[in-house]
Amino acid sequence: MIVNVPKNLRRREFMRQVLGAAGCLPLAGLSLSLADTQRTHVPPSAQPAPLSKEDDQFLDELEKATFQYFWEQANPKTGLVKDRCNVRGNDTGVVASIASTGFGLTALCIGAERGYISRSAAQERVLATLRCLWGKLPNHRGFFYHWANINTGEREWDAEVSSVDTAILLCGVLTCREYFGAAEVQALADDIFDRVEWTWLSEDTSLLPHGWTPEVGFLPYRWDNYSELMMMYLLGLGSSNYPLRDDTWTAWKRLKFEYDGSRYIGSFAPLFVHQYSQAWFDFRGRKDKYADYFQNSVTATDVHRRFCLELSRQFPSYSDDLWGITASDSPNGYVIWGGPPAVGPIDGTIVPSASAGLTSIPPATGYAGLEEHKRPLSLCFHQVRVCERLQPFDEMV
C-alpha cells in the first residue's frame, strides 16, 4: 500500500483528514491503494432505502436504548465501560473492556448530538475517560490491557495487551477529538494516540500480533486475514510518532468466498468483522487493487442474510424479516458463531446486533423488513436497555 501524504502535511494533520467527526471517520485524505487505486461511484446496491417517519423513530428509540448501556454501565470517574451486564438483575460485575470503552466514547458523541444527554455532560464524561487513559490505566508502550477493573483500572483476568482492542479504543478517542472542540480533549487524545508504539508491535513482522503479556511476551497469533483488522492497520499507518511500514497493508490475506453466485472477501468469522472498521472509517467509493471494502461488506451482509434463510429449514424462526448471527453471549457462555460457512454451534439464536448494526451497511434488499423487525427487536428492550440476543424457541433474551 502507498499512503500519499501531501507535502508539508504532518502525520497528525493527515490523520485529521482520515478521521472525521462524530461516529464516522471518513478516509478523506487517504489514497488507499497501489498505483491502480481509484475513486469509484457507490454501486446502487450499497445505497440504503429511504426510511419512513415511523422507521426513523424506531431506530432513534433503538439507538437511545443502546446509548443507555454505555452511559449507565460506565464508572463516571474512570469512564471505563463494563464488558457485559446482566440487565435482568442487580449486576455487580467490575470488569471493563477497552473495546467497550472505545465504543462508549463514540456513543457519547452520538448521545450529545442526538440530545440524549447534554453536550456538557458528555464532554465531562469524555474528559474523565481520557484522563484515566492517559494517567491511570496501565499500558505497555501505549497499548492497553484487554480487560480492566472498572473502578481502579487494574488489569483483570490476566488479560493480554490487546492490539485490536486498543485500536477500537483509539477510534473512540479520535472521534471525541474531532467532535469536542475543548483544548484538553484534543490534547489528551493526541497524547494517547501518539504514545502507541506501532513500530514495537511490528518490529520483526508486517503482520501485527494479537497481543502481548508480561508473562509470555508476544502471543503467537497474527492479524493475517481479512477481519476487523483494517482499522488497526490504518491507525498504525497514520501514527505521528511510530508509523507502520506501508507494506503492512498488503501483508494480510484477503480470502475469496463464493456463495450462491456472490463473491466477496471474507473470513471464517462472525458478521461483525464486516462492520467494526466501517463504524469509524468511511470506505464508500474507495478501493484498492483488492476490493471496494464498503461494497464488499454490503455483499457479505446480503450473503449472511441468505445463509440465515437457508438455515430456516432447520430453524423456522429465521425469515426475511428476522435474521442475523454474530458473536454473542449464550446460555453456554460467549459463542463465536456466524457464516457462511457455518461457524460455531448455531442453535437458532438470533443476535439483533447482527442486523441492527447494519444501518450503515444495508444488505441489497435495503430496509424492507424493518417494520417486521420491530416486534422481535422490541423483546430485547429491558428497562430502556438493549439485550444482546434472542432465542425465539424459549423467548429467553
ABEGO torsion letter per residue (X at the ends): XBBBBBBGBBAAAAAAAABBBGGBBBBAABBBBBAABBBBBBBAAABBBBBBAAAAAAAAAAAAAAAAAAAAABBAAAGBBBABBBAABBBABABBBAAAAAAAAAAAAAAAAAGABBAAAAAAAAAAAAAAAAAABBBBGGBBBABBBAAAGBBBGGBBBBAAAAAAAAAAAAAAAAABABAAAAAAAAAAAAABBAAAAAAABABBBAEBBAAAEBBABBBABBBAAAAAAAAAAABAABBBBAAAAAABBBBBBBBGGBBBBBBBBBAAAAAAAAAABBABGBBBAABBAAAAAAAAAAAAAAAAAAAAAABAABBAABBEBBBBBBAAEBBBBEOOBBBEBBAGBBBAAAAAAAAABBBAAEAAAAAAAAAAAAAABBGGBBBABBBAAAGBX
